[in-house]
Amino acid sequence: MRPKIYVAGHHGMVGSAIIRNLEASGYTNIITRTRSELDLTCQKSVAKFFELEDIDHVYLAAAKVGGIVANNTYPAEFIYENLMIQSNIIHSAHIHNVQKLLFLGSSCIYPKLASQPMKESALLTGYLEKTNEPYAIAKIAGIKLCESYNRQYARDYRSVMPTNLYGPNDNFHPDNSHVLPALLRRFHEAKINGTKEVIAWGSGKPKREFLHVDDMAAASIYVMNLSVEEYIDNTEPMLSHINVGTGTDCTIRELVETVAKVVGFTGKIRFDSSKPDGAPRKLMDVDRLGNLGWRSSVKLEAGLSMTYQWFIKHALEVRQV
């Protein structure tokens, strides 16, 4: 019998990809709620929702997310809203006897100067990157919530830590988006406006890893369906989270040049080194998930091309974001 699945954050990039993947795999009993229907920051509303719905599995993909500018501008909202959303859902899931839950975190949980590639065991071994510290602390709290309910109540609450994600339904806002959608939009508008030069933030030297959201969704469902024996790391049994990424990275300069190629922008690219670079490198160690049998399949340039085609198709509504 197929489980009744609640996907929190189904309108977001990751949540919508999880639903696409679940439906493609034959799952039909999927529960969703829009923000207007259910305020996930309200404990009473979330508790009532779980009381009324007989849910078997939860994919916790709801979160307040954004790029460097958004994290710097709204640190209070980033820590408060994320703490409330995940705490309400995880606690209500436990209270209403939901045994299986998957929490989606972020690679920013690891220290700014963590050894590369970053292993799961690097968590809480150093200082976080200041530009997104509030968001990272909220995500760390989510991991520890899952760990705590597992330890005290024998729940099966798992956490996956994705690298930088991109794909359909991303946020293409010119100020509050992550680096990849911001670049796609900037180069697209430069191309259609005949702009001769595009300015990219930073020196271009930092290295980053990027994962297509359909790969992330596939990995999430794969991890959710692992047996408990497979999921638990017997060498480090307290690790309740698994990295999800490609295992390869590129410089921001290489990324910018690839985006320009995909979009078809032929003008000049200038890097503004007065803008912040962030961490020098962020590459995930994905050996643990690889040893469990899952690896990413979407290559960066191909994934960027698919994402750009989605952006063009939805350009008018994206402009209204």
C-alpha positions as CSV (number, residue, x, y, z in Angstrom):
1,M,0.0,0.0,0.0
2,R,1.4,3.4,-1.0
3,P,2.0,5.8,1.9
4,K,0.2,9.1,2.3
5,I,2.9,11.7,1.7
6,Y,2.9,15.4,2.8
7,V,5.3,17.6,0.8
8,A,5.9,20.9,2.7
9,G,6.9,23.6,0.3
10,H,5.5,22.1,-2.8
11,H,5.5,25.4,-4.7
12,G,9.2,25.9,-4.2
13,M,12.0,24.6,-6.5
14,V,12.8,21.5,-4.4
15,G,9.3,20.7,-3.3
16,S,7.9,20.8,-6.8
17,A,10.7,18.6,-8.1
18,I,10.0,16.1,-5.3
19,I,6.4,15.9,-6.3
20,R,7.3,15.5,-10.0
21,N,9.6,12.6,-9.1
22,L,7.1,11.0,-6.7
23,E,4.4,11.1,-9.3
24,A,6.7,9.7,-12.0
25,S,7.5,6.8,-9.6
26,G,3.8,6.0,-9.2
27,Y,3.0,7.8,-5.9
28,T,-0.5,9.3,-6.0
29,N,-1.5,9.9,-2.4
30,I,0.3,13.2,-2.0
31,I,-0.9,16.0,0.3
32,T,0.0,19.7,-0.2
33,R,-1.0,23.0,1.3
34,T,-0.4,26.5,-0.1
35,R,0.9,29.3,2.2
36,S,-2.5,30.9,2.3
37,E,-4.1,27.5,3.4
38,L,-1.5,26.7,6.0
39,D,0.9,29.1,7.8
40,L,3.8,26.8,8.7
41,T,5.2,29.4,11.1
42,C,2.1,29.0,13.3
43,Q,2.4,26.1,15.7
44,K,-1.4,25.8,16.3
45,S,-2.2,25.7,12.6
46,V,0.4,23.0,11.8
47,A,-0.7,20.9,14.8
48,K,-4.3,21.1,13.6
49,F,-3.3,20.1,10.1
50,F,-1.4,17.0,11.3
51,E,-4.4,16.1,13.6
52,L,-6.8,16.1,10.6
53,E,-4.6,14.3,8.1
54,D,-3.4,10.7,8.5
55,I,0.1,11.3,7.2
56,D,2.7,8.5,6.8
57,H,5.7,10.3,5.3
58,V,6.9,14.0,5.3
59,Y,9.3,15.7,2.9
60,L,10.2,18.9,4.7
61,A,11.2,21.2,1.7
62,A,9.6,24.4,3.0
63,A,12.0,27.1,3.9
64,K,12.9,30.8,3.5
65,V,15.8,30.9,1.1
66,G,17.8,33.5,-0.7
67,G,21.3,34.5,-1.9
68,I,24.0,36.6,-0.2
69,V,22.1,39.9,-0.5
70,A,18.9,38.5,0.9
71,N,20.7,36.7,3.8
72,N,22.6,39.9,4.7
73,T,19.5,42.1,4.5
74,Y,17.0,39.9,6.3
75,P,19.0,37.8,8.9
76,A,16.2,37.9,11.5
77,E,13.6,36.6,9.0
78,F,15.9,33.9,7.8
79,I,16.6,32.5,11.3
80,Y,13.1,33.0,12.7
81,E,11.0,31.7,9.9
82,N,13.2,28.6,9.3
83,L,13.3,27.7,12.9
84,M,9.5,28.0,13.2
85,I,8.7,26.1,10.1
86,Q,10.9,23.1,10.8
87,S,10.2,23.0,14.5
88,N,6.5,23.0,14.0
89,I,6.5,20.3,11.3
90,I,9.0,18.0,13.0
91,H,7.3,18.2,16.4
92,S,3.8,17.9,15.0
93,A,4.9,14.9,12.9
94,H,6.1,13.2,16.1
95,I,3.1,14.1,18.1
96,H,0.8,12.6,15.5
97,N,2.9,9.4,15.1
98,V,4.5,10.1,11.7
99,Q,7.4,7.7,11.7
100,K,9.3,8.8,8.6
101,L,10.4,12.3,7.7
102,L,13.0,13.8,5.5
103,F,14.4,17.2,6.3
104,L,16.2,19.2,3.6
105,G,19.1,21.3,4.8
106,S,22.0,23.1,3.1
107,S,25.7,22.9,2.6
108,C,26.1,26.2,4.5
109,I,25.8,24.2,7.7
110,Y,29.5,23.4,7.4
111,P,32.3,25.7,8.7
112,K,33.5,28.4,6.3
113,L,37.0,26.9,6.3
114,A,36.1,23.3,6.5
115,S,38.4,20.8,4.8
116,Q,37.5,20.2,1.2
117,P,35.6,18.2,0.2
118,M,33.3,18.7,3.2
119,K,32.4,15.5,5.0
120,E,29.3,15.0,7.1
121,S,31.5,14.8,10.2
122,A,32.7,18.5,9.6
123,L,29.4,19.7,11.2
124,L,30.1,22.0,14.2
125,T,33.9,21.9,13.9
126,G,34.4,25.6,13.1
127,Y,32.9,29.0,12.5
128,L,30.2,29.5,9.9
129,E,30.3,31.9,6.9
130,K,29.0,35.2,8.3
131,T,26.9,36.1,5.3
132,N,24.4,33.3,5.9
133,E,25.1,32.3,9.5
134,P,21.5,32.8,10.7
135,Y,20.1,30.6,8.0
136,A,22.8,28.0,8.6
137,I,22.1,27.9,12.4
138,A,18.5,27.3,11.7
139,K,19.3,24.4,9.4
140,I,21.7,22.9,12.0
141,A,18.9,23.1,14.5
142,G,16.7,21.1,12.1
143,I,19.3,18.4,11.9
144,K,19.6,18.2,15.7
145,L,15.8,18.1,16.0
146,C,15.7,15.1,13.8
147,E,18.5,13.5,15.7
148,S,16.9,14.2,19.1
149,Y,13.5,12.7,18.1
150,N,15.3,9.6,16.7
151,R,17.4,9.2,19.9
152,Q,14.6,9.8,22.4
153,Y,11.5,8.3,20.6
154,A,13.1,5.9,18.0
155,R,11.7,8.0,15.1
156,D,13.1,7.6,11.6
157,Y,13.7,11.3,10.8
158,R,16.5,11.8,8.2
159,S,18.3,14.8,6.8
160,V,19.8,15.5,3.4
161,M,22.3,18.3,2.9
162,P,22.3,19.5,-0.8
163,T,24.9,21.6,-2.4
164,N,23.9,24.7,-4.4
165,L,20.7,23.8,-6.3
166,Y,19.2,25.2,-9.5
167,G,16.5,24.3,-12.0
168,P,12.8,24.9,-12.8
169,N,10.8,27.0,-10.3
170,D,13.9,28.7,-8.9
171,N,13.6,32.3,-7.7
172,F,14.9,34.6,-10.5
173,H,14.4,37.9,-8.5
174,P,17.1,40.3,-9.5
175,D,18.1,41.1,-5.9
176,N,17.1,38.2,-3.7
177,S,18.0,35.1,-5.7
178,H,20.9,32.7,-5.6
179,V,23.9,33.1,-7.8
180,L,22.9,30.9,-10.7
181,P,19.3,32.2,-11.4
182,A,20.6,35.7,-10.9
183,L,23.3,35.2,-13.5
184,L,20.8,33.5,-16.0
185,R,18.5,36.5,-15.7
186,R,21.2,39.1,-15.9
187,F,22.8,37.6,-19.0
188,H,19.4,37.0,-20.6
189,E,18.4,40.7,-20.1
190,A,21.8,41.9,-21.3
191,K,21.3,39.8,-24.5
192,I,17.8,41.0,-25.3
193,N,18.7,44.7,-24.4
194,G,21.9,44.7,-26.4
195,T,24.1,45.4,-23.4
196,K,27.8,45.2,-24.2
197,E,29.0,44.3,-20.7
198,V,27.8,42.3,-17.7
199,I,29.3,42.7,-14.3
200,A,29.7,39.7,-12.1
201,W,30.1,39.9,-8.3
202,G,33.4,39.0,-6.7
203,S,36.8,38.0,-8.1
204,G,35.5,34.9,-9.9
205,K,38.1,32.7,-8.0
206,P,35.9,30.9,-5.4
207,K,34.8,27.4,-6.4
208,R,31.3,26.1,-6.1
209,E,29.4,22.9,-6.8
210,F,25.9,22.9,-8.4
211,L,23.3,20.2,-8.5
212,H,20.2,20.2,-10.7
213,V,17.0,20.1,-8.6
214,D,15.7,16.9,-10.3
215,D,18.8,15.1,-9.1
216,M,18.1,16.5,-5.6
217,A,14.6,15.2,-5.7
218,A,15.7,11.8,-6.9
219,A,18.3,11.6,-4.1
220,S,15.7,12.7,-1.5
221,I,13.3,9.9,-2.4
222,Y,16.2,7.4,-2.6
223,V,17.4,8.3,0.9
224,M,13.8,8.2,2.2
225,N,13.4,4.7,0.9
226,L,16.6,3.2,2.2
227,S,16.2,0.7,5.0
228,V,17.1,1.8,8.5
229,E,20.1,-0.5,8.4
230,E,21.4,1.1,5.2
231,Y,20.8,4.6,6.3
232,I,22.5,4.4,9.7
233,D,26.3,4.9,9.4
234,N,27.7,2.2,11.7
235,T,31.1,3.9,11.8
236,E,29.6,7.2,13.0
237,P,26.1,6.3,14.2
238,M,25.3,9.8,15.5
239,L,25.4,11.2,11.9
240,S,21.8,11.7,10.9
241,H,22.5,13.7,7.7
242,I,23.8,12.8,4.3
243,N,25.4,15.1,1.7
244,V,23.9,15.3,-1.7
245,G,25.9,16.8,-4.6
246,T,27.9,16.0,-7.7
247,G,31.3,15.7,-6.1
248,T,32.8,18.2,-8.6
249,D,33.0,22.0,-8.6
250,C,34.0,24.9,-10.8
251,T,35.2,28.4,-10.3
252,I,32.7,31.2,-10.4
253,R,34.5,32.5,-13.5
254,E,33.9,29.2,-15.2
255,L,30.3,29.2,-14.1
256,V,29.8,32.8,-15.4
257,E,31.3,31.9,-18.8
258,T,29.2,28.8,-19.1
259,V,26.0,30.8,-18.3
260,A,27.0,33.3,-21.0
261,K,27.5,30.5,-23.5
262,V,24.1,28.9,-22.7
263,V,22.3,32.2,-22.9
264,G,24.1,33.3,-26.0
265,F,25.6,36.5,-24.6
266,T,28.6,37.6,-26.6
267,G,29.6,40.8,-24.9
268,K,32.3,41.5,-22.3
269,I,32.3,40.1,-18.8
270,R,33.8,42.1,-15.9
271,F,34.3,40.9,-12.3
272,D,33.7,43.4,-9.5
273,S,36.2,42.3,-6.8
274,S,34.8,44.9,-4.4
275,K,31.8,42.7,-3.9
276,P,32.0,39.7,-1.4
277,D,33.2,36.3,-2.5
278,G,31.9,34.3,0.3
279,A,33.6,31.1,1.2
280,P,36.7,30.3,-0.9
281,R,35.4,26.8,-1.7
282,K,32.4,24.7,-1.0
283,L,32.5,21.1,-2.3
284,M,30.6,18.3,-0.8
285,D,32.1,14.9,0.0
286,V,29.4,12.6,-1.5
287,D,31.1,9.3,-0.8
288,R,28.5,8.2,1.8
289,L,25.6,8.5,-0.6
290,G,27.6,7.1,-3.4
291,N,28.4,4.0,-1.4
292,L,24.7,3.6,-0.8
293,G,24.2,3.4,-4.5
294,W,23.1,6.9,-5.7
295,R,25.0,9.4,-7.9
296,S,23.9,12.5,-9.8
297,S,23.2,12.3,-13.5
298,V,22.6,15.9,-14.8
299,K,25.8,17.6,-16.1
300,L,26.1,21.4,-15.4
301,E,25.9,22.8,-18.9
302,A,23.0,20.5,-19.8
303,G,21.2,21.4,-16.6
304,L,21.8,25.1,-17.2
305,S,20.4,24.8,-20.8
306,M,17.2,23.1,-19.4
307,T,16.9,25.8,-16.7
308,Y,17.3,28.6,-19.2
309,Q,14.6,27.1,-21.5
310,W,12.3,27.0,-18.5
311,F,13.2,30.6,-17.6
312,I,12.4,31.8,-21.2
313,K,9.1,30.0,-21.2
314,H,8.1,31.6,-17.9
315,A,9.9,34.9,-18.4
316,L,6.8,37.1,-18.0
317,E,5.7,35.7,-14.7
318,V,9.3,35.6,-13.5
319,R,9.6,39.4,-14.2
320,Q,6.7,39.9,-11.8
321,V,8.5,38.2,-8.9
